Amino acid sequence: MPGRRLHPPSRVAEYTARGWWSQDTIDALLRAQVARQPDRVAVVDPANKTALVGTEPRRLTWGELDAETDRLAAVLLGLGAEQGDVFAVQLPNTVELVVAYLAAWRLGLIVTPFPVQFREHEIVELAGLASARFLLTSARIGERAVAEEVFGYQPAIPSLQHVLVHGGELDAQLAAADPAPVAAYAAAHPADPNDCVTICWTSGTESTPKGVPRTHYDWLAICWGTVDAPRLTEDDVLLNPFPMVNMAGINGMFLPWLRVGCVLVQHHPFDLPTFLGQIGAERVTYTVAPPALLTLLLQRTELLAAADLSTLKQIGSGSVPLQPPMVRGWQDRYNIGIINFFGSNEGIALLTDPHDVPDPEARARFFPRYGVPGHTWSSRIAGWTSVRLVDPVSGAEVTTPGVPGELRIKGPTVFAGYLHGERLASPFDDEGYLKTGDVFVIAGEHDEFLEYVDRAKDLVIRGGMNIAPAELEGLIAAHPAVADVAVVGYPDDVLGEKVCAVIVPRDGQHVDLPGLVRFLQEQKIASYKLPEHLRVREALPRNPVGKVLKRELRDEIAKETT
C-alpha cells in the first residue's frame, strides 16, 4: 500500500503557489453539487441494467446520490474501514459504481478498480500488490456468478478481510445503515488533497500491470482538460461507455461530470443499438467512443439514420491515431466535432479540439506543442504542462521538425510514481519529466504541433530503418476491404525484423498480401515499409480497455515464421 501523501512538499508548494493545484477534494466537489442542486438528476443507470446485474435501472438526484454514498460509507465504517485502507471494486458502469467511489473517498479510502473481465489470476495478483482490505462486487455480472468466484479465491489474498456483494448481504446492510457516524468520522479525518485516492493499473500488454497511484491534486488538475475541451457546463448530459477503471473512464467522464454538476448516463457492456438509443432518449450532448466505432458508424449510414443525434455536439476519441477522413466525416455530415485526446494513467494530457484546431484533418493528426512562443491553447492545462522531445539513444533534446523523439512531460497532471516504485526503474528523467515511451515529431507551419509516430517499444526496426506501425495502420485502414488492422514486427535472421499486417476483413471481403502491397504502393510509401507477411483474423486481441495486445500478436507470428 502506498503512503497516504504522494507528492513531495516542494512540488506541492510550487504547484499550489502557481494556482495549478487547489485545496479541492473529490468529496468536496460532491458536497458542493449536493448543496447547489439536491433535487436535480445526477446519474442514470444503463438501460440494460436488469440483464447486466439483475436489478432495475435507476435515476438518482444529487441528494439521493449523497444519501446512498453515506449509507455505503456507514457500512464500510461499521466493518472497521480506516482512512488509507485500499478498497477494491469490480462493478460494471452502474449507479452503484459511482456510489462506491464516492463513499470510499468520503472516508479517505483508496480505490483500486478492476475491469469486470478480470478473473482470479488478475485480481489475486493485483489486490495482493495493493494490499486491498475490502472488495466490492455484484452477485452476478452478465452470466458470471462473480461473487461466488471471489469468495473462492479470497483466501489467496491475505490482506482481503471483507467482500461486499450487491445482490447479497450488502443490500440489507445498506437498508439498515445509520449514516450519522460518517459525518463525525469525516470531520475527524479530513482529506488532504495530496492523499492517494486511486490505484489504477497499466494495460499490462508487455508484462505484469503496474499500479498507478493518484491523488486529489493530480486527478482534479487533469480533469480540467476534459472539462475545457468539450466546454462542459451543468446543462450537459454525458454518456459514458468506457469502464470507469482508468484514465478514459474516470478522467474522461466521471470527474468532469462531478466538476460541472451535469448528468452522467452510464452504459455497459457496449451495445451499439442501446448506445445510440441512449443518445436520443437521454438527450446526450457529449460522449466518447473508440476510433474504430466512429469509422464503422460512418460506413453504416443506416444505423445513424435511425438514431436521434440532434443534441450531440461533440465526441471525444483517442487511444490510437485518428484517421482524418473519419474526423472530417463526422464534422461534414453531422456537424459533430471530434476531440482528439492523448492520455495515460500516468498523466499525459494532450488534446486537440475543434475550437483550437477547426480543420478536422489537422485535428486528427496533431496535438499542441505546449509552450511554443506565439501560440496559445484554450485548455488551461496548456499553460501548466511542459513538454519536450528527447532522442531515446543520446538523450539530447530534439528541436528539429520531423526528427522522432520520445515525449517527456512535466506538470500538475502527472502522477508521483508507481506503486512499489522502489522495485522498478524510475519513470522520470533527471529533470523530473515523465518518460512516456511515446514517439512524436515536431510538425506544423510554426512548429506548434506534435505528431504521434508510435510507441517506442512498438517500432519495427528493419535493416536499421525504423518503421512506425501507427503510420502503416492508418494507411491500411483506408483499404475498402479492411475492418481492423494491427501492424507488428517479427524476427528475421538477416534484417532483424520484418513487417506483418494483421487484418480483420469486412464482412464478405477478402484481403491477400499481394493485393495489400499493391494498395500501399499506390500510396507512394517507401518500399522498406511494405508488409512481408499477412495474417487474417476474425478479431484483434484487446485488453479490457480496448488496446490491441500486440505482444500476443508478435508471439503468435514469431512462431508461424520461425
N, C-alpha and C positions, 0 to 999 in steps of 0.2 A: 504494500500500500504506500502511495506517495505521502510525503509530508503535506500538511494542510496548505501551507503558504508556498507558492511555487516560484514566483519571480523574485529575483534578488532586490533588496531595498533600493539599490542605486537605480535600477530600471523603473521601479515604482515611482521613485521621486522624480526622475526625468520625465516620464510619460504623463504623470499627473500634472506636473508643472506646465507641460506643453498643452494640456487640455485634451489629450488623446484618451486618457483613462479618467473615469469619474468614480464617485462613491456608489454608483448604482449597483444593485444586485438583481438577480433574476426574480427573486421573490418580491423585491420592492417594486419591480415593474408590474407584476401581477396585482399586488395590492393597490397600486395606483389606478389600474384599469377597473378593478372591482369598485373602488370608491367613486370613480367617474361615471361608470355606466353599468350598474349592477344588474339591470333588467334587460340589457341588450344581449342578443345571441352572440356567443363567443366561439363555440366549437361544435362541429356537426360530424356525426359518425359516418362511416362508409355506408352506402346504400345497400350493400350486400352483407352487412354485418351478421345477420342471422345465419347465413350459410358459413360464414367465417368462424364464428365463435359460439353460435347458438343463442345469442341474445338479440333483442330488438334494437335497431338504430335509435340513437338519442340525439337531442339538441340541447346543449346546456348554455344558459346565460352566464355572464361573468360571475354573478352572485352564486349561482348553483355550482359553477366550477370551483369557486373558492371554498364552498361548504364541503364538496367532495374531497378537495385537497386536504382540508382539515381532518376529515374522518380517516383517510388513509394514513395521514401523519400520526393521528392518535393511535391507530393500530400498531404502527411501527414503534412508536414511543412505548406503548404497553409491552412490546416484545423486547425492550431494552435497547433500542436504537440510540446511538450517540453520535454527536457531531463528528464527522470524519469517517464514519463507517462506510463501507462500499456496498452499494445496493445494485445488484444485477437485475436487469429487466429484459425479458424476452416476450414481447407482445407485438401484435400487428398494429398498424396505424388505426387506432380507435381512440375514443374519448378516454378510455382507461389508461392508455399510454401517456396522454397529456397529463392526466391527474397524477400518475406515478412520478413523472419527472418533477412536477411542481411540489408534490408532497415531500419528496426527498430533499429538495432544495429549501423547503421551509424549515426543515430540521438540520440542515447543514450536512446532509449525506452526499456521498459521491456516487453518481450514477454510472454504471458501466452497461451500455446497451448491447444486446446481441440480436442479430438478424433472426427472423423466425426460421430460416433454413438451417441454422446451426443445430447440431446434434451433440451427442455425448462427447465425441472426440474434441470438438472445438470448445465446448463450454467447460468441460473439466479442466482443460489446459488454461483457458483464459480467465475463468473465475478463480482458479488457483493462483495465477500470476497476479491478479488484482486483489487477492485476499478478500473476496466477497463474503460478507457475513449474512446477507439476505438475498433472496432471489424471488422475483415476482413473475408469474406466467399465467397462462389460461389453461383450464381443464383440457380444452382441445383447441387447435388451430387448424382449420380445414378438416382433413380426415385424420390428423395425428392426435393421439392422446398425449399431449406434450407433458402435462403434469405427471402422469404416470412414468414417463421416461425420466424426468428429473428426479423423482423420488428413488428411482432405481439406481442412479449414479451419484446421488448426493453424498454417500459415504466416501467417494473418491475425491471430494473437495473438503479437506479438513477444516477450512475456515467457515464453511457454509453451515450456519446454525438454524436458519429458518427459511422454509419455502412457502410462499404465499400464493394462493391459486384463486383467480377469478373463476367462478363456477364451482367453487368448493367451499371450504370453511370460511374463507375470507369474506364471502357475501354476508354471512350472519354477523361476523365481527364488525364489518363496516356499518351494518344497520344499528348495532348496539353501541358504536363508538361514542365516547364523550370527548368532544374536541377541546374542552376547556383547558386541559393541561398543555395543549400545543402552544397557545399564545404565551403562557408563562415560560415554557422551555425556550421558545424562540427569543423572547426578551432577555433571558438569562444567558443565551448563547448567540450573540449577534454575529451575523456573517461578515467576514472580511472580504472585500472584492478580490483579494489575492488568494482566496481559498480555492482549492481544487473542487470542481463541480461535476466533471465528467472524465471518464477514461474511455475514449473510443479506440477503435483498433484499425490499423492499416489494413489494406486489402489482402496482404499476405500472398501475392501472386508468386513471389520468389522464395519465401521461407515462412517461418512462424510469424504471425502478425505481431506487430509492435504496439504496445499501449501508448496512447497519446493523451496525457492528462492536460486539461484546460481549466482555466479559471473564469470567474465572472469578468475580470478585466479584459481578457483577450476575446472571449465569446462576444461580449457586448460591443467591443470595438469592431470586430469583423462583420457583425450583423448590420452595421451601418451601410456597408456596401450593397447588401441585398435589400435594404430599405431604399437607398438612394437610386439605384439603377432603374427599378420599375416605378419610382416615385410613389411609393405606397402611402396611403392615408387610412384613416379609420373607416372610410367608406368602401374600401376594397374587400373583395371576397377571394380568398386564396384556396386553390385546390391542390392538395399535397399528395402526389402519387409515389414520392420517394420514401423509403423506410427511414424513420427518424432514428438512425443509428450512427450517423456520421455527419460530415460537413454538409452534404447536399440536403439532407432532410432537416437537420437541426438548424443550420445557419441559413439554408435556402428558404425555409418556410416557417419553422416553429418560432425562432427568435424574432424575425421581422413582424410576425403576427402579434407577438406579445409586446413588442416595442410600440407599434402604432395602434393596437387595440381594434383590429378589424375582425373579420370572421375567418376561421380556419375550417375548411372542409376536408375531412380525411378520406383517403382512398387506399384500398388494399384487399386482395392482391390485385395486380394490374389487370384490368379487363377493359378492352377498348370501348365496347358499347356502353358499359357503365360509366367510364371516364367521360365520354362525350355527352352522355345523358346528364351527368352531374354538372357539366359546364352550363347547360341550358337551364336545368331545374333550379340550381343554386345561384344563377346569375353571376357566374365566376368572372372576375376581371383579370386575374393573373394566375398562371400555373407554371409548372416546369415539366420538361419532357426530354428524354434522350434524343440525340440527333437522328438515330435510325427510325424512331417512331415518327418524327416530324417529316422525314423524307417519305416514309410509307404513306402517310396521310395525304401528302400532295399527289401521290400516284393513285390513291384510291379516292377519287373525287366523289364517288357515290356515297362514301361514308360521311364526308364533310357536308355534302348537300343535304343529308338527312339530319344534321346536327344544328343546334342553335348556338352560334358563336358570336352573337350580336354584342354581348357585353365584354368579350375577351379582348383586352388591349395589347398585352404583351405575353411572351412565353420565354422563360429562362431555359437555357440549354448549355451543354458543355460536356466535359469529361473526355471527349475526343474532338479533334478538329472538325469544325462545321464546314459543310460544303456550301460555297457561295450560291449555287442555284437554289438550294433549299431555303436559305435566308431570304433571297430575293423573291422566291415563290410565295412565301407567306406574306411578305410585305406587299407585293404587287397584286396578288389575287384576293387577299383577305384583309389587308391593311392592319396586319398584326406584326409588331416588331419583335424580332428575336434578339434577346440579350445573350451575349457570348460570355460565359463565365469560365474562369480557370482557377481552380482552388484545390486545396488538400486539407486533410485533417490537421496537418501541422501548421497551417495558417497562411498559405499562399492566397493572395487576394488580387487577382487581375480580372477586370471586366470591361467589356465594350458594349455600350448601349446605344439605342437609336438616337438619343438626344446628342451625344457627343460625336457619334460616327453615323450620320444618316445613310451613307452609301452601304447597302447590305453586303456587297461583295468585300469591301474593306472590313466591315464589322465581322465577317466570317473568318477572315484571315488574321487580323491584327488585334493586339492588345496594347494598352497605353504603356509607353516607356516613361514611367513617372519621373519627374524631376527635370525633364528637358526644358531648357530656358525658352520662354515664349509660348509654351503650351500649357493650358490648364484643362482640368477634367472636373466634371460636376460632382462626382462622388467625393465625399470628404476624406475617404481613406487614401485618395491620391496624394494628398498633402502630408500624410502620415508615413507613407511607405517609401523606403529607399530600395532601389533595385540596381543590380549590375550584372554583367555577364563576365564569366571567367573561363579562360581556356582550361579544360579539365586536366591537361597534361602539365603545362607550365605554371598554371596558377596566375598568369598575367591577365589583367583586365582587358576585355575585348571592347573596343570602341569603334571598330571599322564595320560599316554596314555589310551584311551578307556573310560575315565570318561567324560560324557557330560557337556558342559559348554556353556554359551551364548557368542557369538563372540562380542568382543569390538574392535573398530578400531579407529585409530587417524592418521592424516596426511593431506597433502595438497589437497587430493581428496575429503575431507569431507566438507559438507555444513556447513553454520554458524548457522542454526537453522530455525525452522518452521515459516511460515507466521503467524502473530499474536501469536507468541510463548508465550507471557505473559499469554495467556489463557490456555496453555497446559502444561503438565508435561514436564520437560526438557528431551530431548533425549540423554543427555550426563551424564556420571557419574562424580564423584568428581575429577577425574584425567583428565577430558576432553575427554575421549573416547566415541565414539558413541555407544550407546546400541542398537545393531542391532535387537534383538529379534530372532536371528537365532542360533540354537544349533549345535555345532560341537564337535568332539572328536579329540584328537591328535593321529596321525597314522604315519606309515612309519617305516622303519628299524632303522632310526636315529631320529625319532620324527620330521621329516622335513615336514610332511604334516598335513593338516586339512581335516577331512572327515565330510561332512554335515550329520546331523541327521534329523533335521526338524525345522520348525518354532516353537518357544516356545509355541505360542498360539494354534498350531495345534496338539500338543502332546495329545494322548489319555491316560488317567490315569485310568487303570482298576484294581480295587482292590489294589491300591497303586503302581502298576507296570506301568512304562512309556513305551508307545508303540509309535514308530515313524511311522506315516503314510507313509513317503517317502520310508522307508525300505520295507514295505508291498507292496506299489505301484510298486516298482521295481520288486519284485518277481511275483506279479500278472500279470504285463505287459508281462512277458515271457510266459504266458499261450497262447497256439496257437489259442484259440477262442476269445481272448480279444483284442479289438482295442484301448480302452482307459479306464483309471481307476482312481478313486479317493477314498481315504480311510478317513473316518471321524468317530468321536465318537458320541454316542447318549446316553441319560441319562438312568441309571439303579439304582433302589432303593437300591440294595444290594452292587453292585460293584462300584457305582459312574458313570462309563461309560462302554460301550461295543463297539466293533468294527463293523462298517458297511463298506462293499465294494460296491461302486457304479460303475457298469460295463457298458461299451458300447461294445456290441459284434461285431465281424467281420461279414460282410455280410453273411447271411445264416448259421451262427453259433449259438449255444445255450450254455449258461452257467447257472448252478444251484449251490446252496450253497453247497450241499454235494460233488459235483464234484470239486468245487473250494477248499474246505477244504482238500480233498484228494491230490490235486495237491500241495498245500502248505505243507502238511505233508511229502510229498516226498522230499521237500527241507530241511527237518530236522530242522524246526524252532520251537521255544518254543510254547507250546500249548496255553499259555495265549494270544498270538498274533493272533490266528486264528479268522477270522471274524465270527460273530454270526448272522449277518443279511446281506442280499444281495438285492441290488436294481439295476434293469436293466433300462437303459435309452437309447434313440436314440442318445443323445449327452450330454456332460457335460456343465453346465453353465459356461461361461467365461466372464471376463470383456473385454473392448476394446483392451487391450494389451495381451490377451491370458491367463491370470491367472485364474485358476479354482476358482469359487465363493463358497468356502467351507462353508461359513456361510449359504448360501442359501440351500445347501445340508443338513447341520446339522438341520436347521429349518424344512425342509420337513420330514426328517427321524424321528425327535423327535415327530412330530405329528402322524406319522404312528405307532410308537412303544409305545405310551402312551395311 
